[in-house]
Amino acid sequence: MGVRQRVYFYLTLIRHGETNANVDNIIQGHMDTNLSDVGVLQARELKDLLNSIPVDLALSSDLRRANLSAAEFSLPIKIEQDSRLRERNFGIYCGTARRELQKFAEENSKTGGGCDGWRAVGGECSHEMTHRTSTFLLDICVRLVQRLKNGVSALSGKNGTNCPILGHMQTTAMPDPVIDLFDDGESPDDVRSTFVYAGHVLIVSHGGWIRHLLRLLSLQSQHSSYFPKQCVNSVMRNCGLCQVGVAFELAAFENYNGKPDPTSVTESHLPVFGTLTGNSEQLSTCRFYSLADRRLPLTAVCYHFNVTKSELETKIRSPNRRQPAETSVNSAETLCSQMEIIFSDDGDEYAGKP
């Protein structure tokens, strides 16, 4: 009998602790800032909580405010640093007051500068940021699959046993919430389906980067559920925490990941972020445009968004959580169509405190 293998894993996303630049409303981007005294305490308070759950891989942005936060967790495994986890680069506006970036963003939008306008000031456009984020996500999936092929077992967490999801869960542990989505009824009688647990990945990054990742998971995955609207157009609090379950069919993922990068977006199911009001001539000049709009062969479930240690300990629900439909898991298109605000990356990057 053949086996159709599905893989699932958990992601814990944590924004770095407070910095003095956060307090002063200074845009940091790629600035290498230190934590404030409050930021150190915020990170330190998560130590016991994070050490109470199994972690198989831990990664941090190489910027100090992120890797110093990660160091305060004192995890029993090595925390790897990856520059792809950096905040969006705002070029010459890194280190400036938020109002200065806001002024530039508005002017760039009015004059039609688009992506080239951001690159002209040494920054990243939203498509480049999305490409950087999606490349990292796909590489994590590949790495977890390779661990399985090499016989590396994930720490306990399978089927809800010592599950890494903290506090009160709005739905059951993986893979239960997504099993029906993979049961297409077309499998031959001699093919058996199975889910394999690949582990728990902890990531310490920045508000803008995490927001981009959540946009990918909620809006560009084949299926998504329990993602609140706030996760796609707001920035998490310092040392806020988000937890997501991700699953994919192994053969379909490997086929997808082995294809060359797309050269057009004629099959796009959603507008690319930051281009909802742009014109086609501007879009065609951005070499990252097609790369940012790839639909991902993933299924994602959000368990927590922007929760703090105290909220988890008292089992308070994540604020403003959006419930899924009773009969089926909400698709990315459904989530997008019900959003109350149409947003643009280039118009809201100064919101929150990146």
Secondary structure, DSSP 8 states (H G I E B T S, - for coil): -EEEEEEEEEEEEEE---BHHHHTTB--TT----B-HHHHHHHHTTHHHHTTS--SEEEE-SSHHHHHHHHTT--SS-EEE-GGGS---BGGGTTSBHHHHHHHHHHHHHHT-HHHHHHHTTB--HHHHHHHHHHHHHHHHHHHHHHHHTT----S-GGGTT-S--S--SS--TTGGGHHHH--S-S-TTEEEEEEEEEEEEEEE-HHHHHHHHHHHHHSEEEEES--THHHHS---TT-EEEEEEEEEHHHHHHHHTS---S--TT-SS--TT-TT--HHHHHT-TTTGGGG--EEEEEEEEEEEE-HHHHHTT---TT-----SSS---HHHHHHT-SS---HHHHTTSS--
